[in-house]
Amino acid sequence: MKLKDYMMGLGTGIVIGVIASQATNKMDFNRSAELVLNEIKNSFKKEGPIDGSWIYMSPEKFQKAAISMNVYKGGISRVKNGELEQYEFAADAKTGSVVDLVKI
């Protein structure tokens, strides 16, 4: 193999590697907001029916103590023992795990 062929192959490999790395960094690895909401609704449905739910489709920055992450914010409402209960939640955009739940 000639040195020229080797250098062209090496250069092509490096260029492809850099392009692939940049494309991977730009990819959005967040779970879909609808999927996160459905999982949270299913958890609430184990305790009884729900009346309504909502979620913001775009992740927001969230910080609690020293931990910072992107979250989807949303809410659930239901009637329990004849009274309306409303909850707001923040769910990690990457995993869907609820990181904050507040009864309002």
N, C-alpha and C positions, 0 to 999 in steps of 0.2 A: 504494500500500500504506500502511496506517495504521501509526502508530508502535506501537500496542497489538499488532497482529498480528506486527510485526517482533520486538518484545520477547518475545512468547510463543514464537515460533519459536527465538529465540536462547536463551532459558531452557531450552526442551525439548532443544535440541542440547547444551547444557552438561551437563544432568543425564544424558542418555544417554552422553555422553563420559566422565563421571566413573564411572558404573556399569560401562561397558565396561572402563575402565582397571583398576578394582578387581577385576573378574572375571578379567582377564588376569593380574594379579599373583598371584591365588590358584590359578591353574591349575598343574598339575604337569607340567613339561616333561621329566621324566626318562624314559629308555627303560625298557622293561619288563625286570625282572630275568631272566626266562626268555630273552628275546632276547639279552641280554648274555652269559648263560651258554652259549647255543648257539653264539654266535660264537667264544667262547674255546675251547669243546670242538672246534669245527671246525678251529681253528688247531692244537690239540694232535693231532688225528686225522691231520694231514698227516705227522706223524712216526711214527704207529703207533696201535694201538687204545688206548682208555682204559678203565679198570675202573670208575671212579665219579666223580661230581661233585656239588657242592652249592653253594648260594648263599643268602645272607640276602636276603629279599625287601624289606627296608626299607633305604634308604640310611643311611649313617653318615657323620659328619664325619671327614675324613682330612686330616692336615697333614704335609707333608714339606718341610723347610726353610721357606721363606717362602710356600709355596703351600698354600692350603686349599681343599678341595672336598668335595662329597658323593660317596661311593663305595658300590658294592655290594662286599661281601667274600664270597669263596667259595674253593673248592678243587677240585683235580683229582687223581686218582690213576691210576697206570698201572704196568704191569710192563715194564721195559726191561732187556734182557740178563739176564733171570731175577731181577731185583731190583725190589722195590716202590719206586716214586718217588712222592712226594707234594708237591704245590705248593699254596701259598696265594696268592691274588691279591686285588688291589683294583682295581676298574674304575670309571672316571668314570661317574656315574649319568646324565649328560646325553649323553655321546658314546659310551659303551661302551668307550673306549680303556683298556687296561690301564696303570695308573700304578705298580703295584708287583707284583712276582712274586718269591716266595721259595720255594726248595726246602727242605723240612723233612725 
